[in-house]
Amino acid sequence: MPQLGLLHRRAWAALLGQLLRPPRVVCLGAARSHSQVAEAVLASQLKPHQEKSNFILKTPKGTRDFSPQQMAVREKILDIIVSCFKRHGAKGLDTPAFELKEMLTEKYGEDSGLIYDLKDQGGELLSLRYDLTVPFARYMAMNKLKKMKRYHVGKVWRRESPTIVQGRYREFCQCDFDIAGDFDPMIPDAECLKIICEILTGLQLGDFLIKVNDRRILDGMFAICGVPESKFRAICSSIDKLDKISWKDVRHEMVTEKGLAPEVADRIGDYVQCHGGLSLVEQMFQDPRLSQSKQALEGLGDLKLLLEYLTLFGIAEKICFDLSLARGLDYYTGVIYEAVLLQTPAPAEEEPLNVGSVAAGGRYDGLVGMFNPKGHKVPCVGLSIGVERIFSIVEQRMKTFGEKIRTTETQVFVATPQKNFLQERLKLIAELWDAGIKAELLYKNNPKLLTQLHYCENMGIPLVVIIGEQELKEGVIKLRSVATREEVAIKRENIVAEIQKRLFES
């Protein structure tokens, strides 16, 4: 046996010692001798084998995989959303998944604690983006832009407790539409609300309502009720929970946790439990206390103008002025809104799926200026569609009604009834691909015809082209409709044109 060095001999001794006594945890950082280092090294080498049986194969908490079936559904949802954005003249934009931490700091109020921070990477402190709005404002300021209408579809991350049943995740997709620029009041805001209505109607999610309010009305209300200015955002965050918990619980939070005087909380309660339409706006104009706030009157004036434009757009019946709507994000400066579904389709034996708001947004005139060294402001208004929540609803509906969806868009399948026809199939499918036709074949030299036809039926492929000895001899290709099982012989040189004609007609 070769002579071992001192370190190796002690390592072997440590290993033998471990076999004769229960294992103990050794910290490398605390090791003060060569033998302890060797023991720790051996323990670390053994540890993966000891723990392998406890390994759990799963996605991280608050995330999910999407199967091909689910991806097909998601793509249809996104197509409806993005096509609406484009119809309204928006340009596409993308930004990095992470930003410099300082770019996101102090932009989200109490929600800032939900930002995912990353480890120091090359001297930069980074964070995963929390939403798509702040990166857009950073982009506007960085490129010195004064005007832009953009849409952005991308993932964002929030370090909160996920409630999967309500479509809430730590990683999720947002679809944003924003109008940046100095325009006449409430015209871009009205278009944003019209877009939300178009998208929710197009997705056929059932009846919905869009709640609207204004941060100036909220701040004016807080001021005349006696809320200290230093507590405005904290109290706003509490009010924002009224769609989830009762006024009694919100009042308790404001008084006991945030130190608000009980009589002040009661005065707030008189307002935040009010909701209605244009008549409520007029009523608030006449309110003896609220009318004393210049800020609130400005908000009420814009809200009245907004409702007039929404009437012209034909969507006023979908809008509700709701004084409890707070939208806790710090960057909102004016009109805010949130769309909620009034009823979600569900089987008789199941509870309707409660997913909260499915779209939201508002005006944020000061955010771009926060990134500009000279503080130059660019007025902005925008909206965000909650794709994950909408997907949860559509997925439940498909499950309820047994709807099926194709996972591919294959239009034609290339088949053969005989052996040794792989080369002919490959030549034929290349012609179809080169003509822009979506086509497939089985990756086998000699597949059975019945197997090929069953595959088409299972995958929902509408057409099959069949080539065999007889077809090759006659210079034709058989074109088969999977649905009707009717077959017709088409000249080889005309097969592409015939397929394109059928696909166009369908």
Order of alpha helices (4+ residues) and beta strands (2+ residues): alpha-alpha-alpha-beta-beta-alpha-beta-alpha-beta-beta-alpha-beta-alpha-alpha-alpha-alpha-beta-alpha-alpha-beta-beta-beta-alpha-beta-alpha-beta-alpha-beta-alpha-beta-alpha-beta-beta-alpha
